[in-house]
Amino acid sequence: MGKLISENLTEQIIGAAIEVHRELGPGLLESAYEECLCYELSQRGLSFQRQVELPVKYKSIRLNCGYIADIIVEETVLLELKSVDQLHPVHDAQLITYLKIAGLKVGLLINFNVPVLKEGIHRRVH
């Protein structure tokens, strides 16, 4: 998928996340934001998968180690959702690792527990 298409897709996802944040505000559980974000993505006609298992490839075998991506949109953009007081470097590392395991290039780390959502969105390219 080309860079322009990927950017357009992330803009649509961010728009959906902003809509969820406008309606709910900060302070809820991650699961509530995930449910509402999936609704918004479907309203925008975007395909997605939720709670996607990400097996680790080790010495040419695939091992299910319990890694799960929150949402993958259009088989292209991985979303890692949080509802925490503050994002830490470990959250970015988690997103990069998930991108690597999933074989995807673009990811969004979205922390809904902020006053203004754009402060809680980190776009990463692997």
C-alpha beads as a LAMMPS data file, in Angstrom:
LAMMPS data file: protein, C-alpha beads

126 atoms
125 bonds

1 atom types
1 bond types

-500.0 500.0 xlo xhi
-500.0 500.0 ylo yhi
-500.0 500.0 zlo zhi

Masses

1 110.0

Atoms # bond

1 1 1 0.000 0.000 0.000
2 1 1 1.434 3.366 -0.975
3 1 1 2.435 6.069 1.452
4 1 1 -0.409 8.370 0.446
5 1 1 -3.048 5.659 0.938
6 1 1 -1.553 4.745 4.308
7 1 1 -1.625 8.400 5.400
8 1 1 -5.231 8.758 4.263
9 1 1 -6.157 5.638 6.211
10 1 1 -4.433 6.822 9.396
11 1 1 -6.242 10.170 9.055
12 1 1 -9.583 8.333 8.870
13 1 1 -8.665 6.235 11.922
14 1 1 -7.579 9.319 13.873
15 1 1 -10.862 11.022 12.936
16 1 1 -12.776 8.037 14.283
17 1 1 -10.725 8.060 17.500
18 1 1 -11.317 11.786 17.971
19 1 1 -15.061 11.221 17.578
20 1 1 -14.960 8.529 20.279
21 1 1 -12.949 10.793 22.592
22 1 1 -15.357 13.713 22.006
23 1 1 -18.290 11.522 23.017
24 1 1 -16.728 9.677 25.960
25 1 1 -13.892 11.866 27.227
26 1 1 -11.003 10.439 29.261
27 1 1 -11.198 8.070 32.225
28 1 1 -12.899 4.924 30.932
29 1 1 -11.478 1.453 30.472
30 1 1 -9.574 0.618 27.305
31 1 1 -12.245 -1.943 26.389
32 1 1 -14.932 0.772 26.184
33 1 1 -12.807 2.848 23.814
34 1 1 -12.058 -0.234 21.699
35 1 1 -15.738 -1.098 21.363
36 1 1 -16.699 2.454 20.414
37 1 1 -13.753 2.881 18.036
38 1 1 -14.730 -0.320 16.220
39 1 1 -18.243 1.081 15.835
40 1 1 -16.833 4.314 14.363
41 1 1 -14.529 2.409 12.003
42 1 1 -17.473 0.335 10.746
43 1 1 -19.526 3.510 10.237
44 1 1 -16.720 4.774 8.002
45 1 1 -16.778 1.580 5.957
46 1 1 -13.351 0.429 7.139
47 1 1 -12.633 -3.257 7.588
48 1 1 -10.840 -4.319 10.752
49 1 1 -9.994 -7.234 12.995
50 1 1 -10.079 -7.092 16.781
51 1 1 -7.863 -8.853 19.297
52 1 1 -5.608 -10.378 16.645
53 1 1 -3.191 -13.057 17.859
54 1 1 0.392 -12.311 16.852
55 1 1 2.476 -15.502 16.917
56 1 1 6.238 -15.174 17.270
57 1 1 8.411 -16.826 14.645
58 1 1 11.333 -18.559 16.350
59 1 1 13.750 -20.797 14.461
60 1 1 11.240 -21.177 11.619
61 1 1 8.354 -22.229 13.876
62 1 1 5.394 -20.117 14.938
63 1 1 4.784 -19.907 18.672
64 1 1 1.703 -18.412 20.255
65 1 1 3.222 -16.369 23.074
66 1 1 0.118 -14.418 24.023
67 1 1 0.765 -11.255 22.003
68 1 1 -2.485 -9.700 20.827
69 1 1 -2.966 -6.586 18.700
70 1 1 -5.998 -4.553 19.735
71 1 1 -7.145 -3.711 16.198
72 1 1 -5.746 -4.061 12.680
73 1 1 -7.477 -1.800 10.143
74 1 1 -7.681 -2.687 6.441
75 1 1 -4.928 -5.291 6.997
76 1 1 -2.545 -2.311 7.001
77 1 1 -2.556 -0.222 10.197
78 1 1 -2.105 -1.730 13.663
79 1 1 -3.794 0.088 16.541
80 1 1 -2.601 -0.265 20.108
81 1 1 -5.084 1.374 22.469
82 1 1 -4.353 2.603 25.964
83 1 1 -6.174 4.382 28.751
84 1 1 -3.288 5.310 31.031
85 1 1 -2.110 8.410 32.895
86 1 1 0.955 8.711 30.694
87 1 1 2.509 6.887 27.756
88 1 1 5.968 5.476 28.437
89 1 1 8.758 4.279 26.134
90 1 1 7.644 0.684 26.776
91 1 1 4.335 1.465 25.036
92 1 1 6.172 2.658 21.907
93 1 1 8.412 -0.409 22.075
94 1 1 5.321 -2.626 22.303
95 1 1 3.846 -1.027 19.178
96 1 1 7.095 -1.415 17.206
97 1 1 7.390 -5.056 18.315
98 1 1 3.791 -5.769 17.320
99 1 1 4.380 -4.186 13.905
100 1 1 7.440 -6.370 13.416
101 1 1 5.654 -9.558 14.493
102 1 1 2.593 -8.754 12.353
103 1 1 4.690 -7.817 9.311
104 1 1 3.043 -4.388 9.110
105 1 1 4.619 -0.992 8.474
106 1 1 2.300 1.546 10.146
107 1 1 0.925 1.669 13.668
108 1 1 -0.955 4.081 15.875
109 1 1 -0.561 4.162 19.641
110 1 1 -3.668 5.888 20.992
111 1 1 -4.022 6.875 24.640
112 1 1 -7.602 7.932 25.339
113 1 1 -6.880 9.090 28.900
114 1 1 -5.848 12.628 27.914
115 1 1 -7.740 15.944 27.852
116 1 1 -7.070 16.473 24.104
117 1 1 -6.746 13.291 22.055
118 1 1 -4.131 14.578 19.601
119 1 1 -1.736 14.666 22.575
120 1 1 -2.310 10.937 23.052
121 1 1 -1.730 9.778 19.470
122 1 1 1.657 8.498 18.302
123 1 1 2.133 7.308 14.706
124 1 1 5.000 4.876 14.174
125 1 1 6.454 3.378 11.012
126 1 1 8.484 0.190 11.170

Bonds

1 1 1 2
2 1 2 3
3 1 3 4
4 1 4 5
5 1 5 6
6 1 6 7
7 1 7 8
8 1 8 9
9 1 9 10
10 1 10 11
11 1 11 12
12 1 12 13
13 1 13 14
14 1 14 15
15 1 15 16
16 1 16 17
17 1 17 18
18 1 18 19
19 1 19 20
20 1 20 21
21 1 21 22
22 1 22 23
23 1 23 24
24 1 24 25
25 1 25 26
26 1 26 27
27 1 27 28
28 1 28 29
29 1 29 30
30 1 30 31
31 1 31 32
32 1 32 33
33 1 33 34
34 1 34 35
35 1 35 36
36 1 36 37
37 1 37 38
38 1 38 39
39 1 39 40
40 1 40 41
41 1 41 42
42 1 42 43
43 1 43 44
44 1 44 45
45 1 45 46
46 1 46 47
47 1 47 48
48 1 48 49
49 1 49 50
50 1 50 51
51 1 51 52
52 1 52 53
53 1 53 54
54 1 54 55
55 1 55 56
56 1 56 57
57 1 57 58
58 1 58 59
59 1 59 60
60 1 60 61
61 1 61 62
62 1 62 63
63 1 63 64
64 1 64 65
65 1 65 66
66 1 66 67
67 1 67 68
68 1 68 69
69 1 69 70
70 1 70 71
71 1 71 72
72 1 72 73
73 1 73 74
74 1 74 75
75 1 75 76
76 1 76 77
77 1 77 78
78 1 78 79
79 1 79 80
80 1 80 81
81 1 81 82
82 1 82 83
83 1 83 84
84 1 84 85
85 1 85 86
86 1 86 87
87 1 87 88
88 1 88 89
89 1 89 90
90 1 90 91
91 1 91 92
92 1 92 93
93 1 93 94
94 1 94 95
95 1 95 96
96 1 96 97
97 1 97 98
98 1 98 99
99 1 99 100
100 1 100 101
101 1 101 102
102 1 102 103
103 1 103 104
104 1 104 105
105 1 105 106
106 1 106 107
107 1 107 108
108 1 108 109
109 1 109 110
110 1 110 111
111 1 111 112
112 1 112 113
113 1 113 114
114 1 114 115
115 1 115 116
116 1 116 117
117 1 117 118
118 1 118 119
119 1 119 120
120 1 120 121
121 1 121 122
122 1 122 123
123 1 123 124
124 1 124 125
125 1 125 126
